[in-house]
């Protein structure tokens, strides 16, 4: 399973989001630290979920990182837009 698909699956199971957009921006970082051939190293994720709405900014980010678990070791950069 691709990293993109794993992100989608884990966040969907954890939060049942109303909005979930996952953008692989790896190609924009070609030649930079953490980039690998084949991509899937740099992601931008936008997520909107009632389960996250009551949490503060830092706690929302922590919750997403917990949901992604060990997958974060395969991702070099993860930008989150959590509302």
N, C-alpha and C positions, 0 to 999 in steps of 0.2 A: 504494500500500500504506500502511496506517495505521502510525503510529509504534509502536503496540502490537504489530502483526504483525511489524514490522521487528525490534523488540527480541527477540521470540520466535524469529524465524528466525535471527538472528545468534548469540544465546546457545545455541540448540540445535545449530547447526553447530559452534560453537567448543568446546562443553563436553559435549555429549550428557548433559544433566542428568537426574538421577533425579526431581528436583522443580524445577518452574519455575512460579512464580506471579507474574503481572504485574497490578498494580492501578493503574488510572488515577485518581489523586486530584485531578485538575485542578479539578473543580467545587468542592472544598473551599477552593480558593485564589482563587475568583472575586474580581476587583477588586484582588488583590495583584500585586506585581511579577512579571513573567514570564508572567502568565496571558493566554491568548488565547481569543477566541471559538472554540468548537468543541473546546476541551480539548486533550488530548494534550501537556500541558506539564509535568505533575507526576506522577511514577511512583514506586511502591514495588515493588521486585523481590525476591522470595525465590528463591534458587537453591541447590540441593544437587547437587554433581557430583564424582565421584571425581577428575576432572582438577584440581579446585581444592583438594582435601582436604590435600595436602601443602604448600600454600603458607601463608605467614603472612598475617595479616589485611590488611596494606597491599598485599601482592602479589596477593591475591585481588581486591581492589578495582581495582588497576591492570589486572589481566588482563581483568576485565569491561569496564572503560572502553576498553581496546584493542580488544576484540571488538566493541564498539558503534561504535567509530571516529567518523566524521563525524556519525553520528546524534546524538551528544551535543550538537551545536550546535543541534539542534531541540528539545532537552529543557531546560527551565529548572531542574527539581529532580529528582534521582534518589536515592532512599533504597535502600540495598542491605542485604539480610540474607543473608549468604553463610556457609554452614556446611560 
